[in-house]
Amino acid sequence: MSQTTPLSNTLSSELTSTLRDAIITGEIPQGAKLSETRLSKELDVSRGPLREAIRRLEGMNLIQHVPQQGARVVTMSMDLILQIYDTREALESKAGSLAALNMSSQEIDQLHRLIDAQSKHMRENSGAFIPAESDYAFHETIIRGSKNKVIERALLRELYNLIKMFRYQHEFARNSTTNSLIEHRQIVYAIEQRDSELAEVTTRRHIAHARERIQRRMQQQEPLQ
């Protein structure tokens, strides 16, 4: 039975991060086969840590094993994207409800700082959209504030990788609309009031609106492969 060492774990983590970023940005395209032989040569690493990194990426839902083909990068079909947002709506609305009960005042202050920064960005850029990274930070703060590790893992370790991959590779989905800022304020208000039901409703509505916008834009464009 092989044993992992701290060094091999560190290398596997680094490889996981490198490959994850390459998949999310499209540097490794959707549907591409991950050849251990080719990647080990390109990255100048042994097969063991690479195999572990690929296993971790599979756990993040970024790759899947196809019978008789091996590991391939997931392909983002319209059905998959809408299923992701349906699942996100269910889990994140519950996270919002729990956040209203469990977030610390310091975490709520962080939400206010994020919203202030988003508002400032929009004022200084003629009503431009909220940058994707700022939007992620807002939602991730609430998810962690729920203090539910199962929901946190399902969203941040698994679902959000696919969301980031989709949004990065489709320009129309990268940034949030002006209405998103208003909805962010409504969510924070509910959390600050410790109103778990209102927090759940406002979060659910916010994610549902995002799903509806994405579905409309996807239907206007060429069908996803």
GIFEN-V668999 format. One record per residue. N is the residue number from 1. OMEGA is omega in radians with two decimals (NA if undefined). Layout:
# GIFEN-V668999
N_OMEGA, N_OMEGA
This chain:
# GIFEN-V668999
1_-3.09, 2_3.13, 3_3.07, 4_3.11, 5_3.08, 6_-3.13, 7_-3.14, 8_3.07, 9_3.12, 10_3.14, 11_3.11, 12_3.12, 13_3.12, 14_3.12, 15_3.11, 16_-3.14, 17_-3.13, 18_-3.12, 19_3.10, 20_-3.14, 21_-3.14, 22_3.11, 23_-3.11, 24_-3.10, 25_-3.13, 26_3.07, 27_2.90, 28_-2.96, 29_3.08, 30_3.12, 31_-3.10, 32_3.09, 33_3.10, 34_3.14, 35_3.12, 36_-3.12, 37_-3.12, 38_-3.11, 39_3.14, 40_3.09, 41_-3.11, 42_-3.08, 43_3.13, 44_3.13, 45_3.10, 46_-3.05, 47_-3.07, 48_3.12, 49_3.12, 50_3.12, 51_3.10, 52_3.12, 53_3.12, 54_3.09, 55_3.12, 56_3.13, 57_3.06, 58_3.09, 59_3.09, 60_3.14, 61_3.13, 62_3.05, 63_3.11, 64_3.10, 65_3.13, 66_-3.12, 67_3.11, 68_3.13, 69_-3.13, 70_-3.06, 71_3.09, 72_3.06, 73_-3.13, 74_3.07, 75_-3.04, 76_3.05, 77_3.10, 78_-3.14, 79_-3.13, 80_-3.13, 81_-3.13, 82_3.06, 83_3.10, 84_-3.12, 85_3.03, 86_3.14, 87_3.11, 88_3.14, 89_-3.11, 90_-3.07, 91_-3.04, 92_3.06, 93_3.06, 94_3.08, 95_3.10, 96_3.10, 97_3.14, 98_3.12, 99_3.11, 100_-3.14, 101_-2.91, 102_-3.09, 103_3.06, 104_3.11, 105_3.11, 106_3.11, 107_3.09, 108_3.06, 109_3.11, 110_3.08, 111_3.11, 112_3.13, 113_3.12, 114_3.12, 115_3.11, 116_3.12, 117_3.10, 118_3.13, 119_3.13, 120_3.13, 121_-3.11, 122_3.10, 123_-3.05, 124_-3.11, 125_3.05, 126_3.09, 127_3.12, 128_-3.13, 129_3.03, 130_3.11, 131_-3.08, 132_-3.08, 133_3.10, 134_3.10, 135_3.10, 136_-3.10, 137_3.12, 138_-3.08, 139_3.14, 140_3.10, 141_3.12, 142_-3.12, 143_3.11, 144_3.13, 145_3.09, 146_-3.12, 147_3.07, 148_-3.02, 149_3.13, 150_3.10, 151_-3.14, 152_-3.14, 153_-3.10, 154_-3.10, 155_-2.97, 156_-3.12, 157_-3.06, 158_-2.98, 159_-3.04, 160_3.04, 161_3.11, 162_3.10, 163_3.13, 164_3.11, 165_3.14, 166_-3.06, 167_3.13, 168_-3.02, 169_3.08, 170_-2.98, 171_-3.09, 172_-3.07, 173_-3.01, 174_-3.02, 175_-3.11, 176_-3.05, 177_3.09, 178_3.13, 179_3.13, 180_3.12, 181_3.10, 182_-3.14, 183_3.05, 184_3.13, 185_3.13, 186_3.12, 187_-3.12, 188_3.10, 189_-3.13, 190_3.12, 191_-3.12, 192_3.10, 193_-3.10, 194_3.13, 195_-3.03, 196_3.14, 197_3.13, 198_3.12, 199_3.12, 200_-3.11, 201_-3.09, 202_3.10, 203_3.13, 204_-3.12, 205_3.14, 206_-3.14, 207_3.12, 208_3.10, 209_3.11, 210_3.12, 211_-3.13, 212_3.11, 213_-3.12, 214_-3.13, 215_3.12, 216_-3.11, 217_3.13, 218_-3.13, 219_3.11, 220_-3.09, 221_3.08, 222_3.12, 223_3.08, 224_-3.14, 225_NA
